[in-house]
Amino acid sequence: MDSFLLEALVNGILLGGVFALPALGLNLVFGVVDVVWLCYAELVMVGMYAVWFLYTQAGWPLWVAFAACLPVVSVLGLLLHLLVVRPLLAAPPINQVLATGGVLFLLQGAMTLIFRTDFRSLGVDMPPMEVGEIFVSGTKLAAFCAALVGAALLWAFLKFTYVGTAIRAIARDREVMPLMGVDPQRIYLIASAVGGALAGLAACLLVVQLDVHPFVGLSFGPITFMICVMGGLGNMLGGFLAAFIMGIIVSVGGFWGTTEFSYVVAFGFFIVTIFARPRGLFAR
């Protein structure tokens, strides 16, 4: 195999690991609350600004800025549920989508007013690693490992804790679980906080790879939604696997052409997939 193609495949796997985190958070919220957060990428964007500000302006150590980002975005997820989503739980789905879409433009506008549209960078980069004939970005490899740890912690939380069991149960049948003693509103709040924390962790991994600006969510937000739909909305494992598929498609497409071409291929593959499997590749 051509060494450059092999390098593109490896980078695609690393990219898929980073894509998996926001996809898991979005799937978690949808599976439990049954509302799509159209502004999920903008929560990640706010977290990226938080890390940038704490590290470059406030002078905090990078790991402290990362640690602070998670609760900040988690609280933002709680506020989104309390102020926007919960009042609309009984409303038609289009109202919920439009409301979270309004929050998307609100956050973009607020960040534009505060930070302008300048591109900002942490200026942090790790040296590449040479494995055989290929070079692997140290920054992407570290982000990939952190993403796997975050996904594993989420799996353990959902699998081995009482609250995680309640989250999985209410995602499967939200009508019956209140009869079994589970408070749906409490579970909704916990799921929103965990979804926000996953957005914060994704922000920590992306801020070292992308420049921060108010519209940075457009670079990964649409593909995150594609991953969730392709894996089956609400299906955590399906979204996780679909993230790696899309990561490889984007990376290999960029190898054969330009970045724009790779996203055309990714969107084309998504459309064909949805025609063949309307409920997603891994829908159950």
C-alpha positions as a printed NumPy array, in Angstrom:
array([[  0.   ,   0.   ,   0.   ],
       [  1.194,   3.501,  -0.821],
       [  2.665,   5.073,   2.307],
       [  0.732,   8.311,   1.745],
       [ -2.555,   6.417,   1.418],
       [ -1.721,   4.463,   4.585],
       [ -1.012,   7.757,   6.35 ],
       [ -4.4  ,   9.064,   5.175],
       [ -6.117,   5.951,   6.569],
       [ -4.385,   6.36 ,   9.934],
       [ -5.318,  10.048,  10.042],
       [ -8.9  ,   9.076,   9.186],
       [ -9.048,   6.731,  12.168],
       [ -7.632,   9.435,  14.435],
       [-10.135,  11.941,  13.036],
       [-12.973,   9.478,  13.586],
       [-12.092,   9.214,  17.265],
       [-12.442,  12.981,  17.648],
       [-15.702,  13.018,  15.635],
       [-17.064,  10.297,  17.923],
       [-17.224,  12.483,  21.047],
       [-19.71 ,  15.133,  19.85 ],
       [-21.662,  12.387,  18.079],
       [-21.935,  10.442,  21.353],
       [-23.075,  13.542,  23.241],
       [-25.67 ,  14.439,  20.632],
       [-26.95 ,  10.857,  20.49 ],
       [-27.152,  10.691,  24.28 ],
       [-29.313,  13.809,  24.497],
       [-31.559,  12.751,  21.635],
       [-31.93 ,   9.195,  22.928],
       [-33.021,  10.394,  26.373],
       [-34.789,  13.726,  25.834],
       [-35.919,  13.044,  22.232],
       [-34.87 ,  16.552,  21.158],
       [-32.111,  17.316,  18.632],
       [-29.809,  20.076,  19.862],
       [-29.225,  21.914,  16.591],
       [-26.797,  24.197,  18.451],
       [-24.586,  21.356,  19.741],
       [-21.564,  22.399,  17.647],
       [-21.893,  25.917,  19.048],
       [-21.622,  24.541,  22.596],
       [-18.315,  23.04 ,  21.48 ],
       [-17.352,  26.431,  20.017],
       [-18.04 ,  28.172,  23.339],
       [-15.872,  25.578,  25.081],
       [-13.051,  26.229,  22.596],
       [-13.251,  29.958,  23.351],
       [-13.202,  29.192,  27.09 ],
       [ -9.991,  27.168,  26.748],
       [ -8.388,  29.801,  24.508],
       [ -9.26 ,  32.649,  26.894],
       [ -8.146,  30.851,  30.063],
       [ -4.863,  29.706,  28.503],
       [ -3.783,  32.705,  26.427],
       [ -5.421,  35.624,  28.255],
       [ -5.796,  34.52 ,  31.878],
       [ -2.491,  32.633,  31.886],
       [ -3.888,  29.385,  33.313],
       [ -1.966,  26.152,  32.69 ],
       [ -3.399,  24.3  ,  29.7  ],
       [ -4.534,  21.272,  31.688],
       [ -6.359,  23.556,  34.17 ],
       [ -8.073,  25.339,  31.264],
       [ -9.126,  21.939,  29.909],
       [-10.462,  20.879,  33.318],
       [-12.44 ,  24.127,  33.657],
       [-13.937,  23.793,  30.18 ],
       [-15.906,  20.635,  31.015],
       [-18.061,  22.079,  33.843],
       [-18.523,  25.354,  31.931],
       [-20.033,  23.637,  28.895],
       [-21.878,  21.138,  31.108],
       [-23.634,  24.035,  32.87 ],
       [-24.376,  25.538,  29.465],
       [-26.062,  22.261,  28.496],
       [-28.138,  22.373,  31.692],
       [-29.223,  25.954,  30.987],
       [-30.131,  25.025,  27.42 ],
       [-32.409,  22.274,  28.696],
       [-33.978,  24.335,  31.468],
       [-34.555,  27.54 ,  29.514],
       [-35.186,  26.308,  25.963],
       [-35.872,  22.581,  25.737],
       [-37.989,  21.774,  28.796],
       [-40.705,  24.382,  28.037],
       [-41.03 ,  22.823,  24.557],
       [-41.032,  19.112,  25.428],
       [-44.737,  18.843,  24.577],
       [-44.439,  21.07 ,  21.486],
       [-44.155,  19.76 ,  17.893],
       [-40.612,  18.669,  16.919],
       [-40.27 ,  21.539,  14.435],
       [-40.686,  24.032,  17.305],
       [-37.907,  22.328,  19.233],
       [-35.584,  22.341,  16.217],
       [-36.284,  26.014,  15.508],
       [-35.708,  26.947,  19.162],
       [-32.324,  25.211,  19.358],
       [-31.515,  26.706,  15.936],
       [-32.21 ,  30.115,  17.437],
       [-29.737,  29.346,  20.218],
       [-27.202,  28.481,  17.485],
       [-27.426,  31.985,  15.995],
       [-27.537,  33.544,  19.481],
       [-24.238,  31.914,  20.473],
       [-22.605,  32.76 ,  17.144],
       [-23.706,  36.384,  17.456],
       [-22.616,  36.644,  21.097],
       [-19.129,  35.284,  20.352],
       [-18.855,  37.634,  17.365],
       [-19.698,  40.634,  19.559],
       [-17.245,  39.6  ,  22.275],
       [-14.299,  38.27 ,  20.257],
       [-14.998,  39.594,  16.725],
       [-14.416,  37.258,  13.798],
       [-10.64 ,  36.976,  14.196],
       [ -9.133,  33.502,  13.994],
       [ -7.406,  32.643,  17.261],
       [ -5.053,  29.784,  18.028],
       [ -3.568,  28.253,  21.157],
       [ -0.194,  27.927,  19.479],
       [  0.226,  24.446,  20.965],
       [  1.48 ,  21.616,  18.787],
       [  3.109,  18.275,  19.468],
       [  5.885,  16.924,  17.227],
       [  4.842,  14.231,  14.725],
       [  5.702,  10.597,  15.295],
       [  7.377,   8.499,  12.621],
       [  6.054,   4.945,  12.402],
       [  7.75 ,   3.05 ,   9.616],
       [  7.299,   5.124,   6.483],
       [  4.414,   7.247,   7.724],
       [  4.201,  10.286,   9.966],
       [  1.451,  10.571,  12.577],
       [  0.525,  13.931,  14.089],
       [  1.303,  13.878,  17.805],
       [ -1.543,  16.319,  18.465],
       [ -4.079,  14.144,  16.626],
       [ -2.82 ,  10.993,  18.334],
       [ -3.136,  12.575,  21.794],
       [ -6.642,  13.827,  20.936],
       [ -7.599,  10.358,  19.685],
       [ -6.414,   8.692,  22.904],
       [ -8.281,  11.252,  25.026],
       [-11.421,  10.693,  22.938],
       [-11.224,   6.931,  23.496],
       [-10.812,   7.468,  27.243],
       [-13.841,   9.788,  27.274],
       [-15.92 ,   7.261,  25.297],
       [-14.848,   4.452,  27.641],
       [-15.785,   6.499,  30.729],
       [-19.186,   7.254,  29.204],
       [-19.734,   3.546,  28.482],
       [-18.772,   2.608,  32.048],
       [-21.089,   5.317,  33.443],
       [-24.039,   4.079,  31.386],
       [-23.289,   0.419,  32.022],
       [-22.361,   0.185,  35.691],
       [-24.103,   3.033,  37.534],
       [-27.716,   3.284,  38.684],
       [-28.163,   6.65 ,  36.937],
       [-26.62 ,   5.242,  33.759],
       [-29.01 ,   2.305,  33.868],
       [-31.917,   4.714,  34.31 ],
       [-30.685,   6.749,  31.324],
       [-30.551,   3.64 ,  29.134],
       [-33.941,   2.495,  30.351],
       [-35.704,   5.807,  29.812],
       [-34.122,   6.071,  26.363],
       [-35.712,   2.731,  25.508],
       [-39.19 ,   3.445,  26.91 ],
       [-39.804,   6.894,  28.403],
       [-43.526,   6.195,  28.935],
       [-43.082,   3.129,  31.151],
       [-40.082,   4.175,  33.249],
       [-41.97 ,   6.783,  35.372],
       [-44.162,   3.872,  36.521],
       [-40.985,   2.106,  37.687],
       [-39.983,   4.968,  39.991],
       [-37.676,   6.899,  37.654],
       [-38.065,  10.697,  37.601],
       [-37.822,  11.631,  33.899],
       [-37.067,  15.317,  34.553],
       [-34.106,  14.43 ,  36.752],
       [-32.757,  12.039,  34.117],
       [-33.236,  14.694,  31.424],
       [-31.145,  17.13 ,  33.462],
       [-28.385,  14.569,  34.034],
       [-28.327,  13.593,  30.35 ],
       [-28.13 ,  17.264,  29.335],
       [-25.243,  17.847,  31.747],
       [-23.364,  14.771,  30.494],
       [-24.026,  15.78 ,  26.893],
       [-22.651,  19.234,  27.677],
       [-19.584,  17.714,  29.341],
       [-18.918,  15.633,  26.214],
       [-19.179,  18.829,  24.15 ],
       [-16.635,  20.39 ,  26.526],
       [-14.264,  17.451,  26.105],
       [-14.654,  17.672,  22.317],
       [-13.807,  21.386,  22.589],
       [-10.578,  20.536,  24.429],
       [ -9.571,  18.107,  21.671],
       [-10.522,  20.381,  18.772],
       [ -9.049,  23.64 ,  20.089],
       [ -5.517,  22.268,  19.687],
       [ -6.235,  21.324,  16.052],
       [ -8.456,  24.148,  14.742],
       [ -8.385,  27.922,  14.918],
       [-11.169,  29.342,  17.081],
       [-13.722,  31.724,  15.564],
       [-17.506,  32.183,  15.965],
       [-18.31 ,  29.97 ,  12.969],
       [-15.892,  27.127,  13.652],
       [-18.885,  24.871,  14.38 ],
       [-19.624,  24.806,  10.644],
       [-16.409,  22.835,  10.087],
       [-17.533,  19.854,  12.193],
       [-21.198,  20.455,  13.11 ],
       [-22.836,  19.209,   9.879],
       [-20.7  ,  16.074,   9.748],
       [-21.527,  15.364,  13.406],
       [-25.235,  15.353,  12.559],
       [-24.538,  13.136,   9.546],
       [-22.701,  10.68 ,  11.781],
       [-25.596,  10.555,  14.255],
       [-28.179,   9.959,  11.534],
       [-26.012,   7.445,   9.688],
       [-25.36 ,   5.493,  12.876],
       [-29.032,   5.652,  13.889],
       [-30.285,   8.551,  16.005],
       [-30.07 ,   7.595,  19.668],
       [-27.819,   4.586,  18.939],
       [-24.589,   5.218,  20.869],
       [-22.597,   2.315,  19.403],
       [-23.855,   3.077,  15.896],
       [-22.781,   6.712,  16.171],
       [-19.377,   5.661,  17.495],
       [-18.751,   3.319,  14.552],
       [-20.157,   5.771,  11.995],
       [-17.694,   8.412,  13.238],
       [-14.772,   6.233,  12.164],
       [-16.374,   5.53 ,   8.785],
       [-16.835,   9.242,   8.116],
       [-13.368,  10.078,   9.433],
       [-11.766,   7.635,   6.989],
       [-13.918,   8.893,   4.087],
       [-12.962,  12.521,   4.778],
       [ -9.256,  11.733,   5.175],
       [ -8.942,   9.438,   2.156],
       [-11.079,  11.808,   0.059],
       [ -8.65 ,  14.583,   0.948],
       [ -5.792,  12.319,  -0.145],
       [ -7.321,  11.78 ,  -3.6  ],
       [ -8.422,  15.397,  -4.008],
       [ -8.959,  18.556,  -1.996],
       [-10.588,  19.045,   1.397],
       [-13.718,  20.323,  -0.35 ],
       [-13.779,  17.185,  -2.517],
       [-13.528,  14.982,   0.574],
       [-16.623,  16.577,   2.093],
       [-18.502,  16.194,  -1.199],
       [-17.673,  12.479,  -1.107],
       [-18.73 ,  12.271,   2.556],
       [-22.082,  13.951,   1.914],
       [-22.625,  11.773,  -1.176],
       [-21.941,   8.624,   0.838],
       [-24.363,   9.852,   3.507],
       [-27.149,  10.427,   0.956],
       [-26.669,   6.971,  -0.598],
       [-26.626,   5.391,   2.861],
       [-29.86 ,   7.068,   3.912],
       [-31.581,   5.933,   0.7  ],
       [-30.461,   2.357,   1.377],
       [-30.958,   2.422,   5.176],
       [-33.365,   5.264,   6.092],
       [-33.005,   4.584,   9.828],
       [-29.225,   4.423,   9.686],
       [-26.591,   1.75 ,   9.181],
       [-26.779,   0.44 ,  12.724],
       [-30.419,   1.187,  13.595],
       [-32.088,  -1.346,  15.872]])
